[in-house]
């Protein structure tokens, strides 16, 4: 039988490209000064604030910042989780928006946070008057001292979700405007974070909050836990923390 020695070359090239992309992406997730970033995270969760954490869809906050929100709440901060849409375009399942909103309520209870559920259109959140009015209302209702929002650059250069980027851009614009009152702004899902929050002691609560979004999970619980634990270890290679969540502090 003739052996096609050249047939393995494309696979080797593809494998090398994937490995290189993985190394670049992981490098992007590392803070330049990890010890300083970890100390900044400890300072972030140790003080009491009125916290407003904003997510475009149900589950976003739990996945990217669930441990941090739990630490803030149990250390005395008043935490509000605001979800801009009901995530109704996630599947064709009947009443999926209502289902996801109920799951968000369960997750907020686990994280000891108040939930504000808004009704902006899933998949069509864009910078403009509707989003600006929604943020104005949230600021009036919560009078935040510390704000968490999606990084306007997103965690990777390609494949960005427009809803995520629109939220980040709107919060960034607000921070730059004259209406800003000096809130501390932290972006989650950030490239090159400058804050790391050690969430080791509340990792189980984070996992429970993520698993509350049962309608969106694929696979058994152990696989969900394994994936989340792995993601939370991406940033801990040079710091004495088992699990951490990364942020970029803007102001």
C-alpha positions as CSV (number, residue, x, y, z in Angstrom):
1,X,0.0,0.0,0.0
2,X,1.3,3.4,-1.0
3,X,2.0,5.6,2.0
4,X,1.2,9.3,1.6
5,X,3.8,10.9,3.7
6,X,2.8,14.4,2.8
7,X,-0.8,14.0,4.1
8,X,0.3,14.7,7.7
9,X,1.8,18.0,6.9
10,X,-1.4,20.0,6.9
11,X,-2.4,18.5,10.2
12,X,1.0,19.4,11.7
13,X,0.7,23.0,10.4
14,X,-2.8,23.3,11.7
15,X,-1.8,21.9,15.1
16,X,1.1,24.3,15.3
17,X,-1.1,27.2,14.5
18,X,-3.6,26.2,17.2
19,X,-0.8,25.8,19.8
20,X,0.7,29.2,18.9
21,X,-2.7,30.9,19.1
22,X,-3.3,29.3,22.5
23,X,0.0,30.5,23.8
24,X,-0.6,34.1,22.5
25,X,-4.1,34.1,24.0
26,X,-2.9,32.8,27.4
27,X,-0.2,35.4,27.4
28,X,-2.8,38.1,26.8
29,X,-4.6,37.0,29.9
30,X,-1.6,37.5,32.2
31,X,-1.1,40.8,34.2
32,X,2.2,42.5,33.6
33,X,2.8,42.7,37.4
34,X,0.9,39.7,38.9
35,X,1.8,40.4,42.6
36,X,0.6,44.0,42.3
37,X,-2.5,42.8,40.5
38,X,-3.3,40.3,43.3
39,X,-2.8,43.0,46.0
40,X,-5.2,45.3,44.0
41,X,-7.8,42.5,44.0
42,X,-7.6,42.1,47.7
43,X,-8.1,45.8,48.2
44,X,-11.0,45.7,45.8
45,X,-13.0,43.1,47.7
46,X,-12.0,44.1,51.2
47,X,-13.8,47.5,51.3
48,X,-17.5,48.2,51.3
49,X,-19.1,49.7,48.2
50,X,-22.4,50.1,46.5
51,X,-21.6,47.8,43.6
52,X,-23.3,47.7,40.2
53,X,-22.3,44.8,38.1
54,X,-23.8,44.9,34.5
55,X,-24.0,41.9,32.2
56,X,-25.6,41.8,28.7
57,X,-27.2,38.4,29.1
58,X,-28.1,36.1,32.0
59,X,-25.0,34.1,33.1
60,X,-22.3,36.6,31.9
61,X,-21.6,38.0,35.3
62,X,-21.6,34.6,37.0
63,X,-19.1,33.2,34.5
64,X,-16.7,36.2,34.5
65,X,-17.1,37.7,37.9
66,X,-19.2,35.4,40.1
67,X,-16.5,34.8,42.7
68,X,-15.7,38.4,43.0
69,X,-19.3,39.4,43.5
70,X,-19.8,36.8,46.2
71,X,-16.7,38.1,48.0
72,X,-17.9,41.7,47.8
73,X,-21.3,40.8,49.1
74,X,-20.1,38.7,52.0
75,X,-17.6,41.4,53.0
76,X,-20.4,43.9,53.4
77,X,-20.8,45.5,50.0
78,X,-24.4,46.1,48.6
79,X,-24.2,44.3,45.3
80,X,-26.6,44.8,42.4
81,X,-26.5,42.5,39.3
82,X,-28.1,44.2,36.3
83,X,-28.8,42.1,33.3
84,X,-29.6,44.0,30.2
85,X,-31.5,41.3,28.2
86,X,-33.3,38.1,29.0
87,X,-31.1,36.1,26.5
88,X,-34.2,35.2,24.5
89,X,-32.3,34.3,21.3
90,X,-30.2,31.6,23.0
91,X,-32.4,28.8,21.8
92,X,-35.7,28.1,20.1
93,X,-37.1,26.7,23.4
94,X,-40.5,28.1,24.3
95,X,-40.4,30.9,26.9
96,X,-36.6,30.8,27.1
97,X,-36.4,34.4,28.1
98,X,-38.6,33.8,31.2
99,X,-36.6,30.6,32.0
100,X,-33.3,32.5,31.8
101,X,-34.6,35.3,33.9
102,X,-35.6,32.8,36.7
103,X,-32.2,31.2,36.5
104,X,-30.6,34.7,36.9
105,X,-32.7,35.2,40.1
106,X,-31.4,31.9,41.5
107,X,-27.8,32.7,40.7
108,X,-28.1,36.2,42.2
109,X,-29.4,34.7,45.4
110,X,-26.4,32.3,45.6
111,X,-24.1,35.3,45.2
112,X,-26.1,37.4,47.8
113,X,-26.9,40.1,45.3
114,X,-30.0,42.0,44.2
115,X,-31.0,41.4,40.6
116,X,-32.3,44.0,38.2
117,X,-33.6,42.4,35.0
118,X,-34.0,44.6,32.0
119,X,-35.6,44.0,28.6
120,X,-33.2,45.2,26.0
121,X,-33.3,43.1,22.8
122,X,-30.9,40.1,23.0
123,X,-28.5,40.3,20.1
124,X,-29.3,43.9,19.3
125,X,-27.8,45.8,22.1
126,X,-25.9,48.7,20.5
127,X,-24.5,52.0,21.6
128,X,-27.2,54.6,21.5
129,X,-30.1,56.2,23.3
130,X,-31.8,53.0,24.5
131,X,-28.6,51.7,26.2
132,X,-27.7,55.1,27.5
133,X,-31.2,55.5,29.1
134,X,-30.9,52.0,30.6
135,X,-27.5,52.9,32.2
136,X,-28.9,56.3,33.4
137,X,-31.7,54.4,35.2
138,X,-29.3,51.9,36.7
139,X,-27.1,54.7,38.0
140,X,-30.1,56.5,39.5
141,X,-31.4,53.4,41.2
142,X,-28.1,52.1,42.6
143,X,-25.8,55.2,43.0
144,X,-22.8,53.0,42.4
145,X,-19.4,53.5,43.8
146,X,-17.9,50.5,42.1
147,X,-19.0,49.3,38.6
148,X,-18.2,46.1,36.8
149,X,-18.8,45.8,33.0
150,X,-17.6,43.9,30.0
151,X,-14.3,45.0,28.6
152,X,-15.0,47.1,25.4
153,X,-12.1,45.3,23.7
154,X,-13.3,41.8,24.6
155,X,-11.0,38.9,25.7
156,X,-9.9,37.9,22.2
157,X,-9.4,39.9,19.0
158,X,-11.8,37.8,16.9
159,X,-15.3,36.4,17.4
160,X,-16.6,39.2,19.6
161,X,-20.2,39.4,20.7
162,X,-21.6,42.8,19.7
163,X,-23.8,43.0,22.8
164,X,-20.8,42.6,25.1
165,X,-18.8,45.2,23.3
166,X,-21.7,47.7,23.2
167,X,-22.0,47.5,27.0
168,X,-18.3,48.1,27.5
169,X,-18.1,51.0,25.1
170,X,-21.1,52.7,26.7
171,X,-19.6,52.3,30.2
172,X,-16.3,53.6,28.9
173,X,-17.9,56.6,27.3
174,X,-19.8,57.3,30.5
175,X,-16.6,57.2,32.5
176,X,-15.0,59.7,30.2
177,X,-18.0,62.1,30.3
178,X,-18.9,64.9,32.6
179,X,-21.7,62.8,34.2
180,X,-19.2,60.5,35.8
181,X,-19.1,60.9,39.6
182,X,-15.7,59.2,40.1
183,X,-17.0,55.6,40.3
184,X,-14.3,52.9,40.3
185,X,-14.7,51.1,36.9
186,X,-13.5,47.5,36.5
187,X,-13.8,45.6,33.2
188,X,-14.2,41.8,33.3
189,X,-13.2,39.5,30.4
190,X,-10.2,41.9,29.9
191,X,-7.0,41.5,28.0
192,X,-3.9,42.2,30.0
193,X,-5.7,42.6,33.4
194,X,-4.2,44.7,36.1
195,X,-6.3,43.3,38.9
196,X,-6.6,39.6,40.1
197,X,-9.1,38.6,42.7
198,X,-8.3,35.4,44.6
199,X,-11.7,33.6,44.6
200,X,-10.4,30.3,46.0
201,X,-12.5,30.4,49.1
202,X,-15.7,31.0,47.1
203,X,-15.1,28.9,44.1
204,X,-17.9,26.5,44.9
205,X,-20.4,29.4,45.2
206,X,-19.3,30.6,41.8
207,X,-19.8,27.2,40.3
208,X,-23.2,26.9,41.9
209,X,-24.2,30.3,40.4
210,X,-23.0,29.2,36.9
211,X,-24.8,25.9,37.2
212,X,-28.0,27.8,38.1
213,X,-28.2,28.6,34.3
214,X,-29.1,25.1,33.5
215,X,-30.8,25.9,30.3
216,X,-27.5,27.1,28.8
217,X,-25.2,24.3,30.0
218,X,-24.0,21.4,27.8
219,X,-22.7,18.3,29.4
220,X,-22.6,16.9,33.0
221,X,-22.0,18.9,36.1
222,X,-18.4,17.6,36.5
223,X,-17.5,18.9,33.0
224,X,-19.0,22.3,33.8
225,X,-17.0,22.4,37.0
226,X,-13.8,21.3,35.4
227,X,-14.0,23.9,32.6
228,X,-14.7,26.7,35.1
229,X,-11.9,25.7,37.4
230,X,-9.5,25.5,34.5
231,X,-10.4,29.0,33.3
232,X,-10.0,30.4,36.8
233,X,-6.5,28.9,36.9
234,X,-5.3,30.6,33.7
235,X,-4.2,33.7,35.6
236,X,-2.6,32.1,38.7
237,X,0.6,30.8,37.4
238,X,2.8,33.5,39.1
239,X,0.7,34.3,42.1
240,X,-0.1,32.3,45.3
241,X,-3.8,31.8,44.5
242,X,-5.5,28.6,43.3
243,X,-8.3,30.3,41.5
244,X,-8.6,33.9,40.4
245,X,-10.8,36.3,38.3
246,X,-9.1,39.0,36.2
247,X,-10.2,42.6,35.7
248,X,-8.8,45.8,34.2
249,X,-9.3,48.7,36.5
250,X,-10.0,51.8,34.4
251,X,-10.4,54.4,37.1
